[in-house]
Amino acid sequence: MSKKWLAIPLSFFACFLSSSAFADAECVSAGLNTACGYDCVTAGLNVACAQTPVGACIAVGLNVYCWDPPYRTRRKAECASAGLNMACGYDCKVSGLNVKCSPNPHGVCVVNGLDIICSE
């Protein structure tokens, strides 16, 4: 029995190997403060960057907040705010001044009145 080889162009694999799906690392400065990483934000003299390409940052008022997933994932996190409250993660929901996100890329958040419940 002879073996047959399937010829797959190398360009087919390029999309899996390329990091272009995520932004490149950057450095930002405000005053004497500098931060380097991903999804960097500034607010006044405050600066912050996520440490991984799938992390996310948000700036509200003069506050900055960044969050990186606690484990390896390819799904980019998101951030949301309500007033001065900030949260980052997945499936973020806002209700009144409450804001919550699931820490799990496959997690779900549900608004129940003014309360928000997120799966881990």
N, C-alpha and C positions, 0 to 999 in steps of 0.2 A: 504494500500500500504506500503510495507516494504522498508526501506532505505537500500541501498547497499553501503558499504564502500570500497573504493579502497585502498589497502595496498601498500604504496610506501616506499621502504627502506629509512632509514634516510641518508644513504650514497649518495642518489640521490641529497639531498639538500646541501651536504657538499661543492660541487663546487660553489654554490651560496653564501655560508656563509664564505668560506675560503678567506683569504687575500693573499694567495700564488700567486695570479695572479699579484700582485704588489710586488715590492722589499720592504724589511724592512727599517725602518728609520736607518740612520747611522750618525756618526759624522766624520768630516775630519778636519785636521789641517795643516797649513803651517806657519812656524815660530810661532808667538804668536797668530795668527788668527785661530779661530775654528768656524765651522758652523755645524749645525745638521739639518737633514731633509731627503729628498729623492733625488736621482739622483745627488748626490754631485759632484762638480768639483773643481779643484784647478788649478791655473796658477800663477807661481811665489809665492808670498806671499798672493795672493788673493784666497779666498774660498767662495763658495756659494752652497746653497742647496734649492731645491724646498720645499715648505711647505706642499704639498699634494702628495700622491703616483702617481697621474696622471700628476703632473707638470714635467717640463723638464729643464735641464741646459746644457750650452755649455761654453767651454773655448776656446778662440782664442787669441793667443799671450799672453799677461799678463792680458787680460780682461776676466771676468766671467759674465755670465748672466743667470738668472733663471726666469721662467715664470710658473704661476699656472693659470689654467682656472678660469674665473671670476664666474663661477657657477658650480654646482654639475654635474659631468659627470663621466663615468667609462672609457672613452677613453683616453689613454695616449697621452700626447702632444709630439711633436717632435721639434727639433731645427735644424737650418741650418745656414751656414755662407757663406759670399762672401767677400774675403779680410778680413778686420777687422770688417765688418758689421755682426751683428748677429740678428736673430729673432727666436722666438719660438711660437708655436701654432699648427695649423693643416694644412695639405696639403701645406707645405712650398715649395716655388719655388725660384730659383735663376736665375738671368739674369744679366750678366756682374757683376758689384759690388752691384747690388740691390738684396735684399732678403726680402721676405714677407711671412707671415703665416696668415691664418684666425684665428680669436679668437674663432670661433664657431666650435665645433667638427664635425658638418655636413657641414661646409663651404668649399668653393672651391676657389683655386687661379688659375689664368690664366696668362700666359706670353704673352704680346703683344709688340713685339720688345724688347726694354730695360725696358719697364714698366711692372709692375706686379699689377694685380687687384685681390683683394680678397673679397669674400662675407663676410658679417658680419653674 
